[in-house]
Amino acid sequence: MSKIVNQPVLVVTDGRKKPSRFFWWKRWFSVSRIIDIWSEVGKWWEGEPERTVYRVVSDMGAMFELQFEAPAGRWVLYKVYD
């Protein structure tokens, strides 16, 4: 089961520009592993940018989806898995 959060978050990346930790709910979550990476095209007819999505597991075992919108340089915590 999952919950859509869709909130901007602060993300620290590694040397390959992949997420290594992020700040949400007044705490830092370290990314212990990246499970999957893919690109999604938004509603291009409405000007939504292409996003790179990272499905990650935190150091505490929780799973999240982080999205990076390249043109704006913006990170979004899109989904939290139960």
Backbone as JSON Lines, residues from 0, in Angstrom:
{"i":0,"aa":"M","n":[0.84,-1.17,0.0],"ca":[0.0,0.0,0.0],"c":[0.89,1.24,0.0]}
{"i":1,"aa":"S","n":[0.4,2.33,-0.56],"ca":[1.19,3.55,-0.63],"c":[0.31,4.78,-0.42]}
{"i":2,"aa":"K","n":[0.98,5.89,-0.12],"ca":[0.29,7.16,0.08],"c":[0.98,8.21,-0.78]}
{"i":3,"aa":"I","n":[0.21,8.95,-1.55],"ca":[0.77,10.04,-2.36],"c":[0.95,11.26,-1.46]}
{"i":4,"aa":"V","n":[2.18,11.77,-1.43],"ca":[2.53,12.92,-0.61],"c":[2.65,14.17,-1.49]}
{"i":5,"aa":"N","n":[3.41,14.07,-2.58],"ca":[3.59,15.13,-3.58],"c":[4.0,16.47,-2.96]}
{"i":6,"aa":"Q","n":[5.1,16.44,-2.14],"ca":[5.6,17.65,-1.49],"c":[7.05,17.9,-1.88]}
{"i":7,"aa":"P","n":[7.42,19.17,-2.07],"ca":[8.83,19.47,-2.32],"c":[9.67,19.08,-1.11]}
{"i":8,"aa":"V","n":[10.86,18.55,-1.36],"ca":[11.78,18.17,-0.28],"c":[13.19,18.6,-0.64]}
{"i":9,"aa":"L","n":[14.01,18.75,0.38],"ca":[15.42,19.03,0.2],"c":[16.13,17.7,0.03]}
{"i":10,"aa":"V","n":[16.92,17.55,-1.05],"ca":[17.62,16.3,-1.34],"c":[19.1,16.6,-1.5]}
{"i":11,"aa":"V","n":[19.93,15.76,-0.9],"ca":[21.38,15.81,-1.09],"c":[21.72,14.66,-2.03]}
{"i":12,"aa":"T","n":[22.49,14.96,-3.08],"ca":[22.84,13.94,-4.06],"c":[24.31,13.52,-3.92]}
{"i":13,"aa":"D","n":[24.61,12.36,-4.49],"ca":[25.99,11.88,-4.49],"c":[26.72,12.4,-5.73]}
{"i":14,"aa":"G","n":[27.9,11.91,-6.0],"ca":[28.69,12.35,-7.14],"c":[28.07,12.05,-8.49]}
{"i":15,"aa":"R","n":[27.13,11.1,-8.53],"ca":[26.44,10.75,-9.78],"c":[25.09,11.45,-9.9]}
{"i":16,"aa":"K","n":[24.83,12.41,-8.99],"ca":[23.58,13.19,-8.95],"c":[22.36,12.33,-8.63]}
{"i":17,"aa":"K","n":[22.58,11.26,-7.88],"ca":[21.48,10.42,-7.4],"c":[21.26,10.73,-5.93]}
{"i":18,"aa":"P","n":[20.01,10.6,-5.44],"ca":[19.72,10.98,-4.05],"c":[20.47,10.12,-3.04]}
{"i":19,"aa":"S","n":[21.08,10.78,-2.06],"ca":[21.75,10.05,-0.98],"c":[21.06,10.26,0.37]}
{"i":20,"aa":"R","n":[20.35,11.39,0.49],"ca":[19.51,11.62,1.67],"c":[18.53,12.75,1.36]}
{"i":21,"aa":"F","n":[17.44,12.8,2.15],"ca":[16.43,13.84,1.95],"c":[15.81,14.21,3.28]}
{"i":22,"aa":"F","n":[15.27,15.43,3.33],"ca":[14.7,15.99,4.55],"c":[13.18,16.05,4.42]}
{"i":23,"aa":"W","n":[12.47,15.36,5.34],"ca":[11.01,15.33,5.33],"c":[10.51,15.12,6.75]}
{"i":24,"aa":"W","n":[9.49,15.78,7.12],"ca":[8.89,15.7,8.45],"c":[9.9,15.99,9.55]}
{"i":25,"aa":"K","n":[10.67,17.05,9.35],"ca":[11.62,17.56,10.34],"c":[12.75,16.58,10.66]}
{"i":26,"aa":"R","n":[13.09,15.69,9.7],"ca":[14.22,14.78,9.91],"c":[14.84,14.37,8.59]}
{"i":27,"aa":"W","n":[16.07,13.93,8.68],"ca":[16.81,13.45,7.51],"c":[16.61,11.95,7.35]}
{"i":28,"aa":"F","n":[16.4,11.51,6.13],"ca":[16.33,10.1,5.77],"c":[17.51,9.8,4.86]}
{"i":29,"aa":"S","n":[18.33,8.83,5.23],"ca":[19.44,8.42,4.38],"c":[18.96,7.35,3.42]}
{"i":30,"aa":"V","n":[19.39,7.45,2.17],"ca":[19.02,6.46,1.16],"c":[20.03,5.31,1.24]}
{"i":31,"aa":"S","n":[19.55,4.13,1.61],"ca":[20.46,2.99,1.7],"c":[20.61,2.28,0.36]}
{"i":32,"aa":"R","n":[19.53,2.35,-0.47],"ca":[19.66,1.79,-1.82],"c":[18.57,2.34,-2.73]}
{"i":33,"aa":"I","n":[18.92,2.39,-4.0],"ca":[17.97,2.8,-5.03],"c":[17.47,1.53,-5.7]}
{"i":34,"aa":"I","n":[16.17,1.31,-5.65],"ca":[15.58,0.1,-6.2],"c":[15.37,0.22,-7.7]}
{"i":35,"aa":"D","n":[14.91,1.39,-8.15],"ca":[14.58,1.57,-9.56],"c":[14.67,3.05,-9.93]}
{"i":36,"aa":"I","n":[14.95,3.3,-11.2],"ca":[14.99,4.66,-11.74],"c":[14.29,4.64,-13.09]}
{"i":37,"aa":"W","n":[13.41,5.61,-13.33],"ca":[12.76,5.73,-14.63],"c":[12.37,7.17,-14.9]}
{"i":38,"aa":"S","n":[12.03,7.46,-16.13],"ca":[11.59,8.8,-16.52],"c":[10.11,8.77,-16.87]}
{"i":39,"aa":"E","n":[9.43,9.86,-16.53],"ca":[8.02,10.02,-16.86],"c":[7.82,11.36,-17.55]}
{"i":40,"aa":"V","n":[6.97,11.37,-18.53],"ca":[6.61,12.62,-19.19],"c":[5.29,13.08,-18.59]}
{"i":41,"aa":"G","n":[5.27,14.31,-18.11],"ca":[4.05,14.86,-17.53],"c":[3.07,15.27,-18.62]}
{"i":42,"aa":"K","n":[2.12,16.08,-18.24],"ca":[1.16,16.61,-19.22],"c":[1.88,17.65,-20.05]}
{"i":43,"aa":"W","n":[2.6,17.21,-21.06],"ca":[3.42,18.1,-21.87],"c":[2.6,19.2,-22.52]}
{"i":44,"aa":"W","n":[1.34,18.91,-22.83],"ca":[0.48,19.92,-23.45],"c":[0.13,21.04,-22.47]}
{"i":45,"aa":"E","n":[0.36,20.81,-21.17],"ca":[0.16,21.85,-20.16],"c":[1.49,22.38,-19.63]}
{"i":46,"aa":"G","n":[2.58,21.99,-20.29],"ca":[3.89,22.49,-19.91],"c":[4.58,21.77,-18.77]}
{"i":47,"aa":"E","n":[4.04,20.62,-18.35],"ca":[4.7,19.86,-17.28],"c":[6.01,19.26,-17.81]}
{"i":48,"aa":"P","n":[7.05,19.32,-16.99],"ca":[8.36,18.82,-17.43],"c":[8.46,17.3,-17.3]}
{"i":49,"aa":"E","n":[9.47,16.76,-17.97],"ca":[9.81,15.35,-17.78],"c":[10.44,15.21,-16.4]}
{"i":50,"aa":"R","n":[10.17,14.1,-15.73],"ca":[10.68,13.86,-14.39],"c":[11.49,12.56,-14.38]}
{"i":51,"aa":"T","n":[12.49,12.53,-13.54],"ca":[13.21,11.29,-13.26],"c":[12.73,10.82,-11.89]}
{"i":52,"aa":"V","n":[12.28,9.58,-11.82],"ca":[11.73,9.04,-10.58],"c":[12.7,8.02,-10.0]}
{"i":53,"aa":"Y","n":[12.93,8.12,-8.7],"ca":[13.81,7.2,-7.98],"c":[12.97,6.5,-6.91]}
{"i":54,"aa":"R","n":[12.88,5.2,-6.98],"ca":[12.27,4.43,-5.89],"c":[13.41,4.01,-4.98]}
{"i":55,"aa":"V","n":[13.36,4.48,-3.73],"ca":[14.48,4.29,-2.82],"c":[14.03,3.62,-1.52]}
{"i":56,"aa":"V","n":[15.01,3.04,-0.82],"ca":[14.79,2.49,0.51],"c":[15.68,3.28,1.46]}
{"i":57,"aa":"S","n":[15.09,3.7,2.59],"ca":[15.86,4.47,3.57],"c":[16.65,3.53,4.47]}
{"i":58,"aa":"D","n":[17.53,4.13,5.26],"ca":[18.34,3.35,6.2],"c":[17.48,2.67,7.26]}
{"i":59,"aa":"M","n":[16.23,3.11,7.42],"ca":[15.32,2.49,8.39],"c":[14.39,1.48,7.74]}
{"i":60,"aa":"G","n":[14.56,1.23,6.43],"ca":[13.78,0.22,5.73],"c":[12.51,0.71,5.07]}
{"i":61,"aa":"A","n":[12.2,2.0,5.16],"ca":[11.0,2.54,4.52],"c":[11.27,2.79,3.04]}
{"i":62,"aa":"M","n":[10.22,2.65,2.21],"ca":[10.36,2.86,0.77],"c":[9.64,4.13,0.35]}
{"i":63,"aa":"F","n":[10.28,4.9,-0.55],"ca":[9.78,6.19,-1.02],"c":[9.99,6.31,-2.52]}
{"i":64,"aa":"E","n":[9.23,7.24,-3.14],"ca":[9.49,7.66,-4.52],"c":[9.84,9.14,-4.5]}
{"i":65,"aa":"L","n":[11.04,9.44,-4.99],"ca":[11.49,10.82,-5.13],"c":[11.51,11.16,-6.61]}
{"i":66,"aa":"Q","n":[11.03,12.34,-6.95],"ca":[11.02,12.78,-8.35],"c":[11.91,14.0,-8.49]}
{"i":67,"aa":"F","n":[12.69,14.03,-9.58],"ca":[13.51,15.2,-9.88],"c":[13.01,15.82,-11.17]}
{"i":68,"aa":"E","n":[12.64,17.1,-11.1],"ca":[12.21,17.86,-12.27],"c":[13.38,18.72,-12.71]}
{"i":69,"aa":"A","n":[14.08,18.28,-13.75],"ca":[15.35,18.9,-14.17],"c":[15.26,20.39,-14.51]}
{"i":70,"aa":"P","n":[14.29,20.83,-15.3],"ca":[14.31,22.25,-15.67],"c":[14.28,23.18,-14.45]}
{"i":71,"aa":"A","n":[13.5,22.82,-13.44],"ca":[13.37,23.67,-12.25],"c":[14.4,23.31,-11.19]}
{"i":72,"aa":"G","n":[15.07,22.15,-11.33],"ca":[16.0,21.68,-10.31],"c":[15.3,21.35,-9.01]}
{"i":73,"aa":"R","n":[14.07,20.88,-9.13],"ca":[13.2,20.67,-7.97],"c":[13.04,19.19,-7.66]}
{"i":74,"aa":"W","n":[13.14,18.85,-6.38],"ca":[12.89,17.49,-5.91],"c":[11.54,17.43,-5.21]}
{"i":75,"aa":"V","n":[10.83,16.35,-5.44],"ca":[9.51,16.15,-4.83],"c":[9.45,14.74,-4.24]}
{"i":76,"aa":"L","n":[8.98,14.66,-2.99],"ca":[8.67,13.34,-2.43],"c":[7.27,13.03,-2.92]}
{"i":77,"aa":"Y","n":[7.17,12.11,-3.85],"ca":[5.88,11.83,-4.47],"c":[5.08,10.79,-3.69]}
{"i":78,"aa":"K","n":[5.73,9.72,-3.28],"ca":[4.99,8.61,-2.69],"c":[5.75,7.99,-1.53]}
{"i":79,"aa":"V","n":[4.99,7.52,-0.51],"ca":[5.53,6.78,0.62],"c":[4.81,5.44,0.64]}
{"i":80,"aa":"Y","n":[5.59,4.37,0.75],"ca":[5.02,3.02,0.8],"c":[4.92,2.54,2.24]}
{"i":81,"aa":"D","n":[3.82,1.84,2.55],"ca":[3.63,1.26,3.89],"c":[4.31,-0.07,3.98]}
